[in-house]
Amino acid sequence: MQAEHLRARATADPFRVDPVNAAVFEEEISCVDRPWGRYVLNLIAYAHLIPVIDGGIAVRCNRHGKLAAADWKAHTATVGRPCLQCLGQYDPGLVQTEREGRLDDPSYIERLPKDHPLKARENVFAFSMDCASKQVLQMLALTLAPLPASGTARKVHAHHDEEKRHGSAVGPWSRNGSSP
C-alpha cells in the first residue's frame, strides 16, 4: 500500500518503487494529549509513512459536575486511513496556540469559557490503562496481520446484516471459512 501511495504522488518521470518485504516494521504509539504533539505525529504518519497508533479518552459530566460517562478509543493513522485531525483527536486551531505557549499560561486558561475542552482537566487514569491496552492491540494487529484500509468495518457490518436477513453465514467467521 505504501508503494501505491508513493507512485500516486510521484513527480519524477519515470518513477520506480521496489517494495521490500522486511522483518523490520516501524510504528509510533502516541501518548500525548496536546494539539501540537498530535499534529507532529500526524505529520510523521503521512509524510514519513510511519503508522501512528493513538488513543483518546473523552469524559462527560452531568449538570452537577459529576462523572456521567467516559469513552475511550484507539486507532491507527496511516496511509489509507483517516488522519488524527479527521478523527477529531486534535483541534488544528489550537496547534499554534500551544506553540505560542498559551496553553501553559494559567491566565489564558482562566479566560476561556467554563465548558471549553481545555478546562476539562479530567483525571482519567482509571480509563488510561484500558485505552493503552487497546493501543497495544492496534499495534499487534498492524504488525502481525496488517488490517485492510478503513471502511472495512462498515463492510463487515453489512455482511452481518445480510446474514441476519438471509440466515447464512458469510465472511471469515463462517463455519466453512468462505467469503462472499
C-alpha positions in Angstrom: 0.0 0.0 0.0 2.9 2.4 0.7 4.3 1.8 -2.7 1.0 2.7 -4.3 0.8 5.9 -2.2 4.3 6.9 -3.4 3.5 6.2 -7.0 0.3 8.3 -6.9 2.3 11.3 -5.6 5.4 10.9 -7.7 6.7 14.0 -9.6 9.6 12.2 -11.3 9.1 10.6 -14.7 9.9 7.7 -14.7 9.3 6.9 -11.1 10.1 3.4 -9.8 9.3 1.8 -6.4 10.7 -1.5 -5.4 8.8 -2.7 -2.3 10.9 -4.8 0.0 9.3 -7.2 2.4 11.4 -6.9 5.5 11.0 -8.1 9.1 11.6 -4.5 10.4 8.4 -2.6 10.9 8.3 0.8 12.5 5.3 2.4 14.2 4.8 5.1 16.8 2.5 4.8 19.8 1.1 8.2 20.8 0.6 9.0 24.5 0.1 12.8 24.0 -2.9 14.9 24.9 -1.8 18.2 23.4 -2.6 19.5 19.9 0.9 20.3 18.8 2.2 16.8 19.7 -0.7 15.1 17.8 -0.2 17.4 14.9 3.5 16.4 14.7 2.7 12.7 15.0 0.0 13.1 12.3 2.6 14.7 10.0 5.0 11.8 10.7 2.3 9.2 9.8 1.7 10.6 6.4 4.9 12.4 5.4 7.2 9.6 6.5 4.8 6.7 6.1 5.2 5.6 9.8 1.9 4.4 11.3 0.9 6.2 14.5 -1.3 4.4 17.0 -3.2 6.9 19.0 -5.7 6.8 21.8 -8.1 9.2 23.3 -10.4 9.5 26.3 -13.5 11.7 26.5 -15.2 12.3 29.8 -18.6 13.9 30.1 -20.0 15.3 33.3 -23.6 15.9 34.4 -25.0 19.3 35.3 -23.7 18.8 38.9 -20.1 18.4 37.6 -20.0 14.7 38.4 -18.9 11.9 36.0 -21.7 11.0 33.7 -19.9 8.9 31.1 -16.5 8.2 29.7 -15.5 6.8 26.3 -12.1 5.8 25.0 -10.8 4.6 21.7 -7.6 3.6 19.9 -7.0 4.0 16.2 -4.1 3.9 13.7 -3.3 6.9 11.5 -1.5 5.8 8.3 -1.9 5.8 4.6 -5.3 4.7 3.5 -6.9 5.5 6.9 -8.2 8.7 8.4 -5.7 11.2 9.9 -5.8 12.3 13.6 -7.3 15.6 12.6 -10.1 13.9 10.7 -10.8 11.7 13.7 -11.2 14.8 15.8 -8.1 13.9 18.0 -6.9 17.5 18.0 -8.1 20.9 17.1 -5.9 22.4 14.4 -6.7 25.9 15.7 -5.1 25.1 19.0 -1.7 23.9 17.5 -0.4 27.5 17.1 -2.0 28.5 20.4 0.1 25.8 22.1 3.3 26.7 20.1 2.9 30.3 21.4 2.9 28.9 25.0 -0.7 30.0 25.8 -1.7 26.5 26.9 0.8 26.8 29.7 -0.4 30.3 30.7 -2.9 30.0 33.6 -4.4 33.4 32.9 -5.2 32.3 29.3 -6.9 29.2 30.5 -8.8 31.2 33.1 -10.3 33.5 30.4 -11.6 30.5 28.4 -15.4 29.7 28.7 -16.3 27.3 31.5 -17.2 24.5 29.1 -14.1 24.8 26.9 -12.3 21.4 26.4 -9.0 22.8 27.7 -10.6 23.4 31.0 -11.8 19.8 31.4 -8.6 18.6 33.2 -10.2 15.2 34.0 -8.3 12.7 36.0 -8.6 9.8 33.6 -6.0 7.4 35.0 -8.6 4.7 35.6 -9.5 4.7 31.9 -5.9 5.2 30.6 -4.9 1.6 31.3 -7.7 0.2 29.1 -7.0 2.8 26.4 -3.4 1.8 26.5 -4.3 -1.9 26.1 -6.4 -1.0 23.1 -3.4 0.8 21.6 -1.3 -2.3 22.2 -3.9 -4.4 20.4 -3.9 -2.0 17.5 -0.1 -2.3 17.3 -0.2 -6.1 17.4 -2.9 -6.2 14.7 -0.9 -3.8 12.4 2.4 -5.7 13.0 1.2 -9.3 12.9 -1.5 -9.1 10.3 -1.9 -5.6 8.7 -5.5 -4.6 8.6 -7.2 -3.6 5.4 -7.9 0.1 4.7 -10.5 2.0 6.7 -14.2 1.4 5.7 -13.8 -2.4 6.2 -15.8 -2.3 9.4 -18.8 -1.0 7.5 -18.5 -3.9 5.1 -18.3 -6.4 7.9 -21.4 -4.9 9.4 -23.1 -5.0 6.0 -22.3 -8.7 5.8 -23.5 -9.3 9.3 -26.8 -7.5 8.5 -27.1 -9.7 5.4 -26.6 -12.8 7.5 -29.4 -11.8 9.7 -31.8 -11.2 6.8 -30.9 -14.4 4.9 -29.8 -16.7 7.7 -26.5 -17.6 6.1 -23.0 -17.0 7.5 -20.7 -15.0 5.3 -17.2 -13.8 5.8 -14.2 -15.2 7.6 -16.2 -16.0 10.7 -18.5 -18.5 8.9 -18.1 -22.2 9.7 -16.7 -23.2 6.3 -14.5 -20.1 6.1 -16.0 -19.0 2.8 -16.2 -15.3 1.9 -18.7 -13.5 -0.3 
